[in-house]
Amino acid sequence: MTTRSMLQYCIVLAASLVGLILIDGARAGEIVFEEGIEYSNPDGQHLQLNVARPKDAHAVAPAVLCIHGGGFRAGNRDRWNKLCQQLAERGYVAATVTYRLAPKYQFPAAVHDVKAAVRWLRANASKYGIDPTRIGVVGDSAGGHLAQFLGVTAGVAPFEGSGGNAEQSSAVTCVVNYYGPSDFTKSYGKSVDAGEVLPLFLGGDLEHARRRHIEASPLYWVTPLASPTLLLHGTKDPYVGFEQATWIHDRLKAAEVEVQLLELKDAGHGFKGPDAERAEAAMFEFFDKHLKKPA
């Protein structure tokens, strides 16, 4: 090999290696990933989100808000970074969000926060290349509950809070709910930790705070205006019983809202292996159907 050809080979190899540099699993140059963007500041909490978006988008893109779980008292937005980057690679603008946690902040603080995050996406649509008419949401467990709550309470004033961008809507186009509870009044005795978690989130157990259990349950807010929903739930979930998914499914269907339930036989809370792959594939297909414009 001549000196010149060797030099050309090295240049090509270097370029290839640069193209394969990974940022948390996403190829550099394909997406832009920004961390720690403040979207709301209730009670001096400086709530932040991370955003992943296509680098060279030639048109506005649909957006997806990702909401972490953790029993309303724990969890971190960074756990959804990988999914946000996967969504960005598929042509979405995706954000993963921090929200206020119990017991210091009880219901509806977390609802106020995720609604503020949706409004922030719309308010910043031009900056991030977002189509404000196409915003979906996904969450798991407690995050699934919050995602579902967004889908059934668009325009319900008491849940909007004062997190900024009040001129924007907090409505979402569609919902993907990974094993989120739908009726807190029936969680006790069916969940291994409901007796510990729910009083922290709702300010008391069912006997002492029954009304708040009802108000915080997505099941009781379903109307024909609810967002199309995909439910992903394992039949042997010890934390959020599978029946929680069937209840919200049946209520949405009765209201003539588009709803799908992917029943993962014998799966528990938090999917692994083939179950995780099936759920992820269903999620991507659902978002593509409802958020991407026909070619």
C-alpha positions in Angstrom: 0.0 0.0 0.0 1.4 3.4 -1.0 1.8 6.2 1.5 -1.0 8.1 -0.2 -3.4 5.2 -0.1 -2.5 4.5 3.5 -3.3 8.1 4.3 -6.7 7.9 2.5 -7.4 4.7 4.4 -6.7 6.3 7.7 -8.9 9.3 6.9 -11.8 7.0 6.0 -11.3 4.9 9.2 -11.1 8.0 11.4 -14.3 9.3 9.8 -16.0 5.9 10.4 -14.9 5.9 14.0 -16.2 9.4 14.6 -19.6 8.3 13.2 -19.8 5.5 15.7 -19.0 7.5 18.8 -21.9 6.9 21.2 -23.7 9.3 23.5 -25.6 7.0 25.9 -26.4 4.7 23.1 -27.2 7.2 20.4 -24.9 7.9 17.5 -23.2 11.3 17.7 -24.3 13.6 14.9 -27.7 12.0 14.5 -29.4 13.6 17.5 -29.0 16.5 19.9 -29.3 15.7 23.6 -29.7 18.5 26.1 -29.8 18.0 29.9 -31.0 20.1 32.8 -33.4 22.5 31.1 -35.7 24.2 33.7 -39.3 24.1 32.7 -41.1 25.2 35.8 -40.2 26.5 39.3 -43.1 25.8 41.8 -42.1 26.4 45.4 -38.5 27.2 44.3 -37.9 23.6 43.1 -36.4 24.5 39.7 -37.9 21.5 37.9 -35.9 20.3 34.9 -36.2 18.1 31.9 -33.8 16.5 29.3 -34.6 16.8 25.6 -33.4 14.6 22.7 -34.2 15.7 19.1 -33.1 14.9 15.6 -30.1 17.1 14.7 -30.9 17.7 11.0 -34.7 17.8 11.0 -36.1 19.4 7.9 -39.7 19.8 9.3 -41.4 20.1 12.7 -41.6 16.8 14.5 -44.0 15.2 16.9 -43.0 15.2 20.6 -43.2 12.6 23.4 -43.1 13.4 27.1 -41.6 10.6 29.2 -42.6 10.3 32.9 -40.6 8.1 35.3 -42.1 5.8 37.9 -41.1 5.3 41.5 -44.2 5.1 43.7 -44.7 8.9 43.5 -41.9 9.2 46.1 -38.7 8.3 44.2 -37.3 7.9 40.7 -35.2 10.0 38.4 -35.8 11.4 34.9 -32.4 10.2 33.7 -33.8 6.6 33.5 -35.7 7.6 30.4 -32.7 9.2 28.6 -32.2 6.1 26.5 -35.8 6.0 25.4 -35.7 9.7 24.6 -32.7 9.1 22.4 -34.4 6.1 20.7 -37.4 8.3 20.0 -35.2 11.1 18.6 -33.6 8.6 16.2 -37.1 7.7 15.0 -37.9 11.3 14.3 -39.4 12.5 17.5 -38.5 15.3 19.9 -38.6 13.5 23.3 -38.3 14.9 26.8 -37.9 13.2 30.2 -39.1 15.2 33.1 -38.6 15.7 36.9 -41.7 16.2 39.0 -42.2 16.9 42.7 -42.4 13.8 44.9 -44.3 12.7 48.0 -44.4 12.9 50.9 -43.3 16.5 50.8 -45.5 17.2 47.8 -48.7 15.3 47.6 -51.4 15.0 44.9 -52.0 17.0 42.7 -48.5 18.5 42.7 -47.0 15.9 40.4 -50.0 16.3 38.0 -49.5 20.1 38.0 -45.8 19.5 37.1 -46.3 17.1 34.2 -49.1 19.4 32.8 -46.6 22.3 33.0 -44.1 20.2 31.1 -46.6 19.7 28.3 -47.3 23.4 28.2 -43.6 24.1 28.1 -43.2 21.9 25.1 -45.9 23.8 23.3 -44.4 27.2 24.4 -41.0 26.2 23.0 -42.2 24.4 19.9 -40.5 26.8 17.5 -37.1 26.5 19.4 -37.1 22.7 19.4 -38.8 22.0 16.1 -42.0 20.6 17.7 -45.4 20.3 16.1 -47.6 21.5 19.0 -50.6 19.6 17.7 -48.8 16.2 18.0 -47.6 15.6 21.6 -47.8 12.1 23.1 -46.9 10.9 26.6 -45.5 7.7 28.1 -44.9 6.6 31.7 -44.4 3.6 33.8 -46.0 2.7 37.1 -46.5 6.0 38.9 -45.4 7.6 35.7 -48.1 5.5 33.9 -50.7 6.9 36.2 -49.5 10.5 35.5 -49.5 9.8 31.8 -53.0 8.4 32.0 -54.1 11.4 34.1 -52.9 13.8 31.4 -55.0 11.8 28.9 -58.3 12.1 30.8 -58.1 15.6 32.3 -57.3 18.0 29.5 -58.9 21.4 30.4 -59.8 20.5 34.0 -58.7 23.7 35.7 -57.9 22.5 39.2 -55.2 20.2 37.8 -53.4 22.8 35.7 -51.5 24.4 38.5 -49.4 27.6 38.2 -46.3 26.1 36.6 -46.1 28.6 33.7 -47.2 29.0 30.1 -50.8 29.2 31.2 -51.8 30.3 27.7 -50.8 26.9 26.3 -52.9 23.7 26.5 -51.8 20.6 28.5 -53.8 18.2 26.3 -52.0 15.2 24.8 -52.6 13.5 21.5 -52.2 9.9 22.9 -51.0 8.0 25.9 -48.9 4.9 26.5 -49.4 3.6 30.0 -47.0 1.0 31.3 -48.7 -0.7 34.3 -50.0 2.5 35.9 -52.9 2.3 38.4 -56.3 3.5 37.4 -58.4 3.2 40.6 -56.7 3.9 44.0 -59.8 3.0 45.9 -59.3 -0.6 44.9 -55.5 -0.8 45.3 -55.4 -1.8 49.0 -55.0 -5.6 49.5 -54.2 -6.0 45.8 -50.8 -4.3 45.8 -47.8 -5.2 48.0 -47.0 -1.6 48.8 -50.3 0.4 48.4 -50.7 0.7 52.1 -47.3 2.4 52.4 -47.3 4.4 49.2 -50.8 5.8 48.8 -51.1 7.5 52.2 -47.9 9.4 51.4 -49.1 10.5 48.1 -52.8 11.2 49.0 -52.4 12.4 52.6 -54.1 9.5 54.3 -55.4 6.0 53.7 -58.7 5.1 52.1 -60.6 5.5 55.4 -59.3 9.0 56.1 -58.8 10.4 52.6 -61.3 8.5 50.4 -62.3 11.6 48.3 -58.7 12.2 47.4 -58.3 8.6 46.3 -61.2 9.1 44.0 -60.0 12.4 42.7 -56.6 11.0 42.0 -57.8 8.0 40.0 -57.9 8.4 36.2 -60.8 6.0 36.0 -63.2 8.6 37.4 -62.2 11.3 34.9 -62.8 9.3 31.7 -65.0 11.1 29.1 -65.4 10.7 25.3 -62.7 13.5 25.0 -60.0 11.3 26.5 -56.9 10.6 24.5 -56.3 7.4 22.6 -54.5 5.0 24.9 -52.2 2.0 24.8 -52.1 0.0 28.0 -49.2 -2.4 28.7 -49.6 -4.6 31.7 -48.4 -8.0 33.1 -50.9 -10.5 34.4 -48.8 -11.2 37.5 -47.9 -7.6 38.6 -47.7 -7.6 42.4 -47.5 -3.8 42.7 -50.3 -2.7 40.3 -52.7 -5.5 39.7 -53.6 -6.4 36.1 -57.2 -5.7 36.8 -56.3 -2.0 37.0 -55.6 -2.0 33.3 -58.8 -3.9 32.5 -60.9 -1.3 34.4 -59.5 1.7 32.6 -59.6 -0.2 29.3 -63.3 -1.0 29.7 -64.1 2.6 30.9 -62.4 4.2 27.9 -64.0 1.7 25.5 -67.4 2.5 27.0 -66.8 6.1 26.3 -65.9 5.2 22.7 -62.3 6.3 23.1 -59.7 4.3 21.1 -57.9 2.0 23.6 -55.7 -1.1 23.3 -54.5 -3.4 26.0 -51.4 -5.5 25.5 -51.7 -8.3 28.1 -48.3 -9.8 28.9 -49.0 -13.2 30.4 -47.1 -14.0 33.6 -45.1 -10.7 33.4 -44.5 -8.8 36.6 -43.9 -5.1 37.4 -41.1 -3.9 35.1 -40.7 -5.9 31.9 -37.7 -7.9 30.9 -36.5 -9.8 27.8 -39.1 -10.7 25.2 -41.9 -8.9 27.3 -39.9 -5.7 27.2 -39.3 -6.1 23.5 -43.0 -6.7 22.8 -44.0 -3.7 24.9 -41.5 -1.4 23.3 -42.5 -2.5 19.8 -46.1 -1.8 20.6 -45.3 1.6 22.0 -43.4 2.7 18.9 -46.1 1.4 16.6 -48.8 3.3 18.6 -46.8 6.5 18.6 -46.1 6.2 14.9 -49.8 5.7 14.2 -51.0 8.6 16.2 -48.2 11.1 16.0 -46.6 10.7 12.6 -48.3 12.2 9.5 -49.0 9.8 6.6 -46.3 9.8 4.0 
